[in-house]
């Protein structure tokens, strides 16, 4: 309601970001139809105003929405377009975000080679930016991919590296997520004592 009331009071140049935020809220609660409408509204405003940063953000949001709706080709197209737009304005964080989304899409489809390429490219950029929270997230994604392929040693190493970063940052949710992942990995290897330690 707050964002709805705010919209008419804002200049057109600021309305796109609000539509994007509203779309994210509707996406979170599972109202994909309304989320799509809001994302499209934001995209249209971004195109009118030639706001490249918002253009990239809208395409990523639409890509994630299409992925959730199993519209994988459209999702891949949106992620690729987002990457290209972000590259035009040297928005390195935006490029990294588009790459990790493309990697997760490829992982979901079982294309491990493509996922590895996208994740690696994203990780390189995040390291260059010294973006520690997102470095941890990409490492976590890469660990999941390794585990899916049966590379438990590699997965453990990546999960552990992600955990070290999250502990340094004091990211309580991230720490819990990493410990849970390490616990689940230990269960897969029937290392029950270690699993209990991580999951307890």
C-alpha positions in Angstrom: 0.0 0.0 0.0 2.8 2.4 0.8 4.4 2.0 -2.6 1.0 2.3 -4.3 0.3 5.6 -2.5 3.8 6.8 -3.3 3.6 6.3 -7.1 1.4 9.3 -8.0 3.5 11.6 -5.9 6.7 10.8 -7.7 8.2 12.2 -11.0 8.1 9.9 -13.9 11.9 9.4 -13.6 11.5 7.7 -10.2 8.3 5.7 -10.9 10.1 2.9 -12.6 12.1 1.9 -9.5 8.9 1.8 -7.5 7.1 -0.4 -10.1 10.2 -2.7 -10.0 10.0 -2.9 -6.2 6.2 -3.6 -6.3 6.9 -6.4 -8.8 9.5 -7.9 -6.5 6.9 -7.9 -3.7 4.2 -9.6 -5.8 6.9 -12.1 -7.0 7.7 -12.9 -3.4 4.1 -13.7 -2.5 3.6 -15.8 -5.7 1.4 -13.4 -7.7 3.3 -13.8 -10.9 0.7 -12.1 -13.1 0.8 -8.9 -11.2 4.6 -9.2 -10.8 4.9 -9.5 -14.5 2.7 -6.4 -15.0 4.8 -4.3 -12.7 8.1 -5.4 -14.2 6.8 -4.6 -17.6 5.7 -1.1 -16.4 9.1 -0.6 -15.0 10.8 -1.8 -18.2 8.7 0.5 -20.3 9.6 3.5 -18.2 13.3 2.6 -18.2 13.2 2.4 -22.0 11.4 5.8 -22.3 14.0 7.4 -20.0 17.0 5.4 -21.4 17.8 4.3 -17.9 20.3 1.5 -18.6 20.7 0.5 -15.0 17.0 0.1 -14.5 16.7 -1.7 -17.9 19.2 -4.3 -16.7 17.5 -4.7 -13.4 14.1 -5.2 -15.0 15.4 -7.8 -17.5 16.9 -9.8 -14.6 13.7 -9.6 -12.7 11.7 -10.7 -15.7 14.2 -13.5 -16.4 13.9 -14.8 -12.8 10.1 -14.7 -13.2 10.2 -16.7 -16.4 12.5 -19.2 -14.8 10.0 -19.8 -12.0 7.4 -20.3 -14.7 9.5 -22.8 -16.5 9.9 -20.5 -19.5 13.6 -21.2 -19.8 14.4 -19.8 -23.3 12.8 -16.5 -22.4 14.6 -16.4 -19.1 17.9 -17.0 -20.8 17.2 -14.2 -23.3 16.4 -11.8 -20.6 19.6 -12.6 -18.7 21.7 -12.2 -21.8 20.0 -8.9 -22.6 20.6 -7.7 -19.0 24.3 -8.6 -19.3 24.6 -6.6 -22.5 22.9 -3.6 -21.2 25.0 -3.6 -18.0 28.2 -3.9 -20.1 27.2 -0.8 -22.1 27.4 1.4 -19.0 30.3 -0.6 -17.3 27.9 -1.6 -14.5 30.1 -4.5 -13.4 27.9 -5.6 -10.5 25.0 -5.8 -12.9 27.0 -7.9 -15.3 27.9 -10.2 -12.5 24.3 -10.5 -11.4 23.1 -11.4 -14.9 25.9 -14.0 -15.2 25.0 -15.7 -11.9 21.3 -15.8 -12.8 22.2 -17.4 -16.2 24.4 -19.8 -14.3 21.7 -20.8 -11.9 19.3 -21.3 -14.9 21.8 -23.5 -16.6 22.4 -25.5 -13.4 18.6 -26.0 -13.0 18.5 -27.4 -16.6 21.5 -29.7 -15.9 23.9 -27.9 -18.2 26.9 -28.0 -15.8 29.4 -26.8 -18.4 27.5 -23.6 -19.1 26.7 -23.1 -15.4 30.4 -23.4 -14.5 31.3 -20.8 -17.2 28.7 -18.3 -16.0 29.5 -18.8 -12.3 33.3 -18.4 -12.9 32.8 -15.2 -14.9 30.6 -13.8 -12.2 33.0 -14.8 -9.5 35.9 -13.1 -11.3 34.0 -9.8 -11.4 32.8 -10.1 -7.8 36.4 -10.7 -6.7 37.6 -7.6 -8.7 34.9 -5.6 -6.9 35.8 -7.1 -3.6 32.1 -7.8 -3.1 32.4 -10.2 -0.2 28.7 -11.0 0.3 28.2 -11.9 -3.3 31.5 -13.8 -3.5 30.1 -16.0 -0.8 26.9 -16.5 -2.7 28.6 -17.5 -5.9 30.9 -19.9 -4.1 27.8 -21.4 -2.5 26.1 -21.9 -5.9 29.3 -23.4 -7.3 29.4 -25.8 -4.3 25.8 -26.9 -5.0 26.7 -27.6 -8.6 29.8 -29.6 -7.5 27.7 -31.7 -5.1 25.1 -32.3 -7.9 27.9 -33.8 -10.0 29.1 -36.0 -7.2 32.3 -33.9 -6.5 31.8 -33.9 -2.7 35.4 -32.8 -2.0 35.1 -29.8 -4.3 31.7 -29.0 -2.9 33.0 -29.1 0.7 35.9 -26.8 -0.2 33.6 -24.3 -1.8 31.0 -24.4 1.0 33.8 -24.0 3.5 35.3 -21.0 1.7 31.8 -19.4 1.6 31.4 -20.0 5.3 34.7 -18.3 6.2 33.6 -15.2 4.3 30.1 -15.2 5.9 31.6 -15.6 9.4 34.0 -12.7 8.7 31.0 -10.6 7.6 28.9 -11.6 10.6 26.2 -12.7 8.2 24.1 -14.9 10.5 21.6 -16.0 7.9 24.5 -16.8 5.5 26.4 -18.7 8.2 23.3 -20.8 9.0 22.8 -21.5 5.3 26.5 -22.6 4.8 26.4 -24.8 7.9 23.2 -26.4 6.7 24.7 -27.0 3.3 27.8 -28.6 4.9 25.5 -30.7 7.0 23.5 -31.9 4.1 26.7 -32.7 2.2 28.0 -34.8 5.1 24.7 -36.7 5.2 25.1 -37.5 1.5 28.5 -39.0 2.4 27.1 -40.8 5.4 29.4 -38.8 7.7 26.7 -38.6 10.4 28.8 -37.1 13.2 30.0 -34.3 11.0 26.4 -33.8 9.8 25.1 -33.5 13.3 27.8 -31.0 14.2 26.9 -28.7 11.3 23.1 -29.1 11.5 22.8 -28.9 15.3 
